């Protein structure tokens, strides 16, 4: 478990608009082993799913999260998750089409 500081991958932050259907996959840098997730919605819960993959030539669509299978990011909150190094994508779904999830990959120390 990481309790140290977080070093963001500068210039790699992306934002995904919250939607009630699963969003497209966003590729995360393979050198990043942690991500910070900030939910800008005051009302919607965002559910997140990380999918690892092996073939660098083909970025997969990733596993679609649902409100029962994804990791919940509560409204107006930020969390940091250890996702491990390697190739991976993130997909999200929200309880309402309100706000966005801001995804910042990085490295934990």
ChimeraX attribute file (.defattr): number of C-alpha atoms within 10 A of each C-alpha:
attribute: neighborCount
match mode: 1-to-1
recipient: residues
	/A:1	5
	/A:2	11
	/A:3	7
	/A:4	8
	/A:5	9
	/A:6	16
	/A:7	15
	/A:8	17
	/A:9	16
	/A:10	9
	/A:11	8
	/A:12	12
	/A:13	16
	/A:14	12
	/A:15	16
	/A:16	18
	/A:17	17
	/A:18	26
	/A:19	18
	/A:20	16
	/A:21	15
	/A:22	18
	/A:23	18
	/A:24	15
	/A:25	21
	/A:26	20
	/A:27	18
	/A:28	26
	/A:29	16
	/A:30	16
	/A:31	14
	/A:32	22
	/A:33	20
	/A:34	24
	/A:35	25
	/A:36	19
	/A:37	21
	/A:38	21
	/A:39	27
	/A:40	22
	/A:41	21
	/A:42	12
	/A:43	16
	/A:44	23
	/A:45	25
	/A:46	32
	/A:47	24
	/A:48	23
	/A:49	20
	/A:50	21
	/A:51	17
	/A:52	20
	/A:53	14
	/A:54	11
	/A:55	9
	/A:56	11
	/A:57	6
	/A:58	8
	/A:59	16
	/A:60	17
	/A:61	15
	/A:62	19
	/A:63	19
	/A:64	21
	/A:65	22
	/A:66	21
	/A:67	16
	/A:68	8
	/A:69	12
	/A:70	19
	/A:71	17
	/A:72	18
	/A:73	20
	/A:74	18
	/A:75	18
	/A:76	15
	/A:77	14
	/A:78	15
	/A:79	12
	/A:80	18
	/A:81	15
	/A:82	15
	/A:83	17
	/A:84	16
	/A:85	15
	/A:86	15
	/A:87	19
	/A:88	24
	/A:89	21
	/A:90	21
	/A:91	23
	/A:92	29
	/A:93	28
	/A:94	30
	/A:95	16
	/A:96	15
	/A:97	17
	/A:98	20
	/A:99	21
	/A:100	18
	/A:101	29
	/A:102	19
	/A:103	21
	/A:104	22
	/A:105	28
	/A:106	24
	/A:107	19
	/A:108	19
	/A:109	11
